[in-house]
């Protein structure tokens, strides 16, 4: 890692020395979704210079958080993935994302969304208690980004791309955050056109119970 040190014998300060550098936790966030090639990480983190990504990955490897794995044939190349130690950051990342979502507001002009960032948003806002006995499949379309979320028996599985059998397709932009934060009702969102759906509208009402800021 870098020479940053806080001069305190404390687990929290040591954690900041390990993952407190800029971009480090965003790399961890994306690797929590799935292992990735260098090019995948670079594409999923708009704005990160290649040399900074190389440096951060090296630091995370040195700290035992990330490891490289050669892909088996017929694929070629190397992917980065979290180690067992690295995967222990999942609760930290989810809790921090849940806390940060409360102050999101509208997107800034230079901000983009990615498949991994939306999947993380779904995971951080998921309400397991509301999902007991529920089985439903959602497809979310936010501009060019399409992800899906499967809910079954209190558990959530997310992935990139569309579904063949979604119960509801939701097309939206920033208004989705307002919907999840209860700043606007499903009926209002549909009426003003900020949210478009394909499927039974009841599933949209259920959506805001399952995913809540």
NORUR-V901748 format. One record per pair of residues at least 24 apart in sequence whose C-alpha atoms are under 6 Angstrom apart, sorted by the first residue. I is the first residue (numbers start at 0). J is the second residue. Records with the same first field share a line. If there is no record, write none. Layout:
BEGIN
I: J  J
END
This chain:
BEGIN
0: 58
29: 115
34: 79  80
35: 78  79
36: 78
93: 123
97: 123
114: 144
124: 210  211  212
125: 209  210
126: 209  210
127: 153
129: 209
136: 165  166
137: 165  167  168
138: 168
139: 168  169
140: 170
141: 171  172
167: 197  198
168: 196  197
169: 195  196
170: 194  195
179: 207  211  212
180: 212
END
